[in-house]
């Protein structure tokens, strides 16, 4: 027996073009607050029309008992860079790199992404620095040519101490697809890299093997930049974001001072706090806490900072991000209930759907509810590994 749970506010049109309607039955449907263990979903004209329990009322696509949930929403991924520079000194066609990257996102279940672009230039650091404008144009070109499966927005990662950051951010912030700006400071000896040894290891791994002398010169320059520019640049970037009504994120908050700065700057999201103390202060201030899904999957931070699962146990985890591995977003979310008894599947999926959507003002998506965008994924779980079998964006199958 079928029972309808959700309907569009208006009565459905009986003369609706059936070709525009998709019905999926025999599914475990993940709502924002619970899971329908056996139900069905219908979407039409790009929106979710109905959801029900039991058998679908008409012919439907059989989901075979798989999970059906909202498309995942990613706020922080710099994975595009790996497609643009797949090997040291090898630069790919930027539009082709975007298309390749987009395909990997979609098949990982990500239907909305904020592409995290590095808004800074630093000679001798990394090959992708200074290419934010290039990437933004490549994404726009791919979008205009209808080459993309996911819905792409921009996240401007602003490295505050860099001399050119204000100029570069100003050039980009007026774009309509900018949805988030983050306040970053990777100066050696603080935040994520309080332990300078870890920063040296990071650049030895990413930079093709820099010598200690080269790293000494880089670190000395970064410390000098921070002393010369950080205070002025921070105030200018914060003002720029507020003037354009772009939400702000802090990054790698570690100390009480960092938390107080985040509160002062009116940030909406705290990305990757490194200590339990910072996370508690941010949560108390009403700032959403974002952690990396790889942190969940690996069982801890690769940098030796606080574990995401430990924050989840304290009720201090709001949003997950795939960071550097797109497939980790779904895997990490589905692992949360196994680690934290208070988190059920619906709550876990909110960390990768509804919560990130609301954090950046995308209120038309992120949950299975009448009238929301039909950004929907079908997921089969084999053991501990989830596999995305189908992806719809605005009701159209894209993967």
C-alpha positions in Angstrom: 0.0 0.0 0.0 1.3 3.5 -0.9 1.1 6.5 1.4 1.9 10.0 0.1 4.0 12.0 2.5 4.9 15.2 0.6 3.1 17.0 -2.1 3.7 20.2 -3.9 1.7 23.1 -2.4 -0.5 23.2 -5.4 -2.4 20.2 -6.8 -0.5 18.2 -9.3 -1.6 18.8 -12.9 -3.2 15.5 -14.2 -2.2 16.5 -17.7 1.5 16.8 -16.8 3.8 15.7 -19.6 4.8 12.2 -18.4 8.1 12.5 -20.2 9.2 15.2 -17.8 8.4 13.1 -14.8 10.7 10.5 -13.1 9.5 8.1 -10.4 11.9 6.0 -8.4 10.5 3.2 -6.3 11.7 0.5 -3.9 14.2 2.8 -2.3 15.4 3.8 1.1 14.7 7.5 1.0 16.8 9.8 3.2 14.7 12.7 4.3 16.2 15.6 6.4 15.0 14.0 9.7 14.6 10.3 9.0 14.9 7.5 6.5 11.9 5.9 4.8 12.9 2.3 4.7 10.8 1.5 1.6 9.4 4.2 -0.4 9.3 6.2 -3.6 10.0 9.6 -5.0 8.7 11.5 -8.0 10.1 14.6 -9.6 8.9 16.6 -12.5 10.1 19.8 -14.3 13.3 19.9 -12.3 11.6 19.8 -8.8 10.6 17.2 -6.3 6.9 16.6 -6.6 6.0 13.8 -4.2 7.5 11.3 -1.8 5.7 8.4 -0.3 6.0 5.1 1.7 5.3 1.7 0.2 4.8 1.0 -3.4 5.0 3.7 -6.0 1.5 4.7 -7.3 2.6 4.3 -11.0 5.3 2.7 -13.0 8.7 3.5 -11.5 12.4 2.9 -11.8 13.3 0.1 -9.3 16.1 1.3 -7.0 16.6 -2.2 -5.7 16.5 -1.1 -2.1 19.4 1.4 -2.6 19.6 4.7 -0.7 18.0 7.7 -2.5 19.1 11.0 -1.1 19.7 14.6 -2.0 22.7 15.3 -4.2 25.8 16.2 -2.1 26.9 19.8 -1.7 30.6 20.5 -1.5 31.9 23.8 0.0 35.7 23.3 -0.1 37.5 21.3 -2.7 40.8 22.2 -4.4 40.8 19.0 -6.4 40.6 20.9 -9.7 44.3 21.7 -9.4 45.2 18.0 -9.7 43.4 17.9 -13.1 45.1 21.1 -14.3 48.6 20.1 -13.2 48.5 16.2 -13.4 52.3 16.0 -13.2 54.9 18.5 -12.2 55.4 21.1 -15.0 52.5 19.5 -17.0 49.7 22.0 -17.6 46.4 20.6 -19.0 43.9 22.5 -21.1 42.0 24.4 -18.4 38.5 23.8 -19.8 39.3 20.1 -20.3 40.6 20.0 -16.8 37.4 21.4 -15.5 35.3 18.9 -17.4 37.4 16.0 -16.1 37.2 17.2 -12.5 33.4 17.8 -12.9 32.9 14.3 -14.0 34.7 12.9 -11.0 32.6 15.1 -8.7 29.3 14.0 -10.3 30.1 10.3 -10.1 31.0 10.8 -6.4 27.4 12.1 -5.9 28.3 15.8 -5.8 25.6 17.9 -7.6 26.6 21.3 -6.2 30.2 22.4 -5.7 32.0 25.5 -4.6 35.3 25.3 -6.5 38.0 26.5 -4.1 40.3 28.8 -6.0 43.6 30.1 -4.5 43.6 33.8 -4.5 47.3 34.5 -4.2 50.6 34.5 -6.0 53.8 33.2 -4.5 56.8 32.7 -6.6 58.4 29.3 -6.1 55.6 27.8 -4.0 53.2 25.8 -6.1 52.4 25.7 -9.8 48.7 26.4 -9.3 49.1 29.6 -7.3 47.9 32.8 -9.1 45.5 30.9 -11.4 42.2 31.8 -9.8 41.2 34.0 -12.7 42.1 31.3 -15.2 40.1 28.7 -13.4 37.1 31.0 -12.9 37.0 31.7 -16.7 37.4 28.0 -17.5 34.5 27.0 -15.3 32.4 29.8 -16.8 33.2 28.6 -20.3 32.4 25.0 -19.5 29.2 26.1 -18.0 28.1 28.2 -20.9 29.0 25.3 -23.3 26.7 23.0 -21.2 29.7 20.7 -20.5 29.1 20.4 -16.7 27.2 17.8 -14.8 27.3 19.5 -11.4 26.3 23.0 -10.5 29.4 25.1 -10.0 30.0 28.1 -7.8 33.2 29.7 -6.5 34.9 29.8 -3.2 37.7 32.3 -3.0 40.5 31.2 -0.7 42.3 34.4 0.3 45.8 34.0 1.7 45.8 37.1 3.8 49.5 37.9 4.1 50.2 37.8 0.4 50.8 41.3 -1.1 48.5 40.9 -4.1 45.5 39.2 -2.4 43.3 42.3 -2.2 43.8 43.1 -5.9 43.1 39.5 -7.0 40.0 39.1 -4.7 38.6 42.4 -5.9 38.8 41.2 -9.5 36.8 38.1 -8.7 34.4 39.0 -5.9 31.8 40.7 -8.1 31.1 37.5 -10.1 27.6 36.2 -9.6 28.9 32.7 -8.9 31.0 33.7 -5.9 29.4 32.1 -2.8 32.1 32.0 -0.2 35.4 33.6 0.8 37.8 32.2 3.3 40.4 33.9 5.4 43.6 31.9 5.3 47.0 32.3 6.8 49.6 29.6 6.3 52.5 31.4 7.8 54.9 28.9 9.4 54.5 28.5 13.2 50.8 29.0 13.5 47.3 27.5 13.0 47.5 24.2 11.0 51.3 24.4 10.8 52.2 25.3 14.4 54.7 22.5 14.0 57.1 23.8 11.3 58.3 20.2 10.6 54.9 19.3 9.3 54.9 22.2 6.9 58.4 21.2 5.6 57.1 17.7 5.1 54.1 19.0 3.2 56.2 21.0 0.8 58.7 18.3 0.3 55.8 16.1 -0.8 54.1 18.6 -3.0 57.0 20.6 -4.4 59.1 17.8 -6.0 61.6 17.8 -3.1 62.6 21.3 -2.0 65.9 21.6 -0.1 66.0 22.9 3.4 67.7 26.1 2.1 64.8 26.7 -0.3 62.3 26.1 2.4 64.1 28.4 4.8 64.0 31.2 2.2 60.3 30.6 1.5 59.4 30.5 5.2 61.4 33.7 5.9 59.5 35.5 3.1 56.1 34.3 4.4 56.9 35.5 7.9 58.0 38.9 6.5 54.8 39.1 4.4 52.7 38.5 7.4 54.3 41.2 9.4 54.1 43.7 6.6 50.6 42.9 5.1 48.4 40.6 7.2 46.6 43.1 9.4 45.8 45.6 6.6 44.8 42.8 4.2 42.6 41.1 6.6 40.5 44.2 7.3 40.2 44.9 3.5 39.2 41.3 2.6 36.6 41.2 5.4 35.2 44.5 4.3 35.1 43.3 0.7 33.2 40.2 1.5 30.6 42.1 3.6 30.2 44.7 1.0 29.3 42.1 -1.6 27.2 40.0 0.9 29.5 37.0 0.4 29.6 34.6 3.5 33.0 34.3 5.1 34.9 31.3 6.4 37.8 31.2 8.8 40.5 28.6 8.4 42.4 26.4 10.7 41.3 28.1 13.9 43.5 26.9 16.8 43.5 29.4 19.7 41.0 31.5 21.6 42.4 34.5 19.8 41.6 32.9 16.5 38.0 32.2 17.7 37.6 35.8 18.8 38.9 37.0 15.4 36.3 34.8 13.7 33.5 36.2 15.8 34.7 39.8 15.2 34.8 39.2 11.4 31.3 37.7 11.4 32.3 34.5 9.7 29.6 31.9 9.0 31.7 28.8 8.7 34.9 27.7 10.4 36.9 25.4 8.2 39.0 22.7 9.8 39.5 24.0 13.4 42.7 22.2 14.7 41.8 21.9 18.4 38.9 20.9 20.5 39.1 24.2 22.4 38.7 26.2 19.2 35.8 24.1 18.0 34.0 24.6 21.3 34.4 28.4 21.2 33.2 28.5 17.6 30.2 26.3 18.3 29.3 28.5 21.3 29.4 31.5 19.0 27.0 29.9 16.5 29.6 29.4 13.8 29.2 26.3 11.7 32.1 23.9 11.9 33.3 22.2 8.7 35.8 19.3 8.8 37.3 17.1 6.2 35.6 13.8 5.2 39.1 12.2 4.7 39.7 12.9 8.4 36.7 10.7 9.2 37.6 8.0 6.7 41.2 7.8 7.8 40.4 8.0 11.5 42.2 11.3 12.1 43.9 14.3 10.7 46.8 13.8 8.4 48.4 16.9 10.0 48.0 15.6 13.5 45.2 18.0 14.5 41.9 17.2 16.2 39.9 14.3 14.7 36.6 15.0 13.1 35.0 12.1 14.8 36.0 13.5 18.2 34.3 16.7 17.3 31.2 14.8 16.2 31.0 13.0 19.5 30.9 16.4 21.2 28.2 17.7 18.9 30.7 20.1 17.3 30.5 18.9 13.6 28.1 20.6 11.2 29.5 20.1 7.7 31.8 17.7 6.0 34.0 18.6 3.0 35.7 16.2 0.6 38.8 18.5 0.5 41.2 16.6 -1.7 39.3 13.3 -2.4 35.8 13.8 -3.9 34.6 10.2 -3.1 35.4 10.7 0.6 32.4 13.0 1.0 29.8 10.3 0.8 32.0 7.7 2.4 32.7 9.9 5.4 29.1 10.9 5.9 27.9 7.3 5.9 30.7 6.3 8.3 29.6 8.8 11.0 26.8 6.7 12.4 29.2 3.8 13.0 31.4 6.1 15.1 28.9 8.2 16.9 25.8 6.7 18.4 23.9 10.0 18.5 24.2 10.4 14.7 21.8 8.5 12.6 21.9 8.2 8.8 19.6 11.2 8.2 21.7 13.4 10.5 24.9 12.2 8.8 23.6 13.0 5.4 22.6 16.5 6.5 26.3 17.3 7.0 26.8 16.9 3.3 23.5 18.3 2.0 21.2 20.5 4.0 23.8 22.1 6.3 26.3 23.2 3.6 23.4 24.4 1.4 22.1 26.6 4.2 25.5 27.9 5.1 25.9 29.6 1.7 22.3 30.6 1.1 21.4 27.8 -1.4 17.9 27.2 0.1 16.5 25.6 -3.0 18.4 22.3 -2.6 19.9 20.0 0.0 16.9 17.9 1.1 14.2 15.6 -0.2 11.2 17.9 0.2 8.4 19.1 -2.0 9.4 22.0 -4.3 13.1 21.6 -3.8 15.4 21.1 -6.8 15.4 17.5 -8.0 19.2 17.1 -7.3 19.0 13.4 -6.3 21.4 10.5 -6.1 21.0 6.7 -5.8 23.6 5.0 -3.7 24.4 1.3 -3.3 26.4 0.4 -0.3 28.7 -2.7 -0.5 30.2 -3.4 2.9 31.8 -0.1 3.9 32.0 1.3 0.4 29.2 3.4 -1.2 28.8 3.4 -4.9 26.8 6.2 -6.7 24.7 4.4 -9.3 22.6 7.3 -10.6 22.7 11.1 -10.4 20.0 13.6 -11.4 20.5 17.3 -11.4 17.2 19.3 -11.7 15.5 16.1 -12.7 17.9 15.3 -15.6 20.1 12.3 -15.3 23.7 13.4 -15.5 25.5 10.3 -14.3 
